[in-house]
Amino acid sequence: GLIWTYGLAALAFDALNVLSAFAGAILLGLGIDHGIHLLGRYEQERARGLAPAEALESSFQHTATAILVASATTFVGFVALSISEFRGFREFGLMTAAGTLLQVVAYFSLLPALLSWSDRRGAPKNKPRPVRTGWTRWSSTIFWIVTVGGFFVALQSRNLAFEYDFAQLQDNRSPAAKLDIEVNDILGRSQTPPLLMIPSAEDERRIAAEIRERSDKRGDKSAIHYVAAESELVPEDMDDKA
């Protein structure tokens, strides 16, 4: 379900924003509840002596309605965020709402097949057993696959980039927003910079020089694009010149 969700996000959005980047963790926490309920009911039915097919039918027949209702309420809550004009909330709402539905689809389509496959591989004939027994044999292999795979994923963390332009999270479809982007491109810098209030002109010049020096040392990796000091726009010693 998460793989489908991220695949859909790749088609719908250019990149994940600071909010939608956490959608996977949220969906994982919400979606695992469905599996716990379904597997718990399936184990109970198998312990009663039902065959795998009968246990599956009973599990989904008695638990599916509750899962659908719970998913529907979660879906509505996330959809409410998708109508926000704030792009961060809108994309987060769309991604989590779609992920909620895709997780239910994954449970209803893939879980029965996985449980049947697990029973055929690990269960003695006509002998009920907890479903987790079949997977326990593979726990060590799964652990090392996840551990080694996680190591290589962690190596890619150096390629992560943080979006410092929070204007990208806003709705840029309005004419004013589009014009603002055009003006920024023409001037070569943003017209909505962060502002620092400095007590004196001497301190302002000193701080501006320090920021420029540190920015130059970092080169292209610097988050500072342009520094402008008000005191630098006014000539020095105006009284003496007058």
Disulfide bonds with the S-S distance in Angstrom:
none
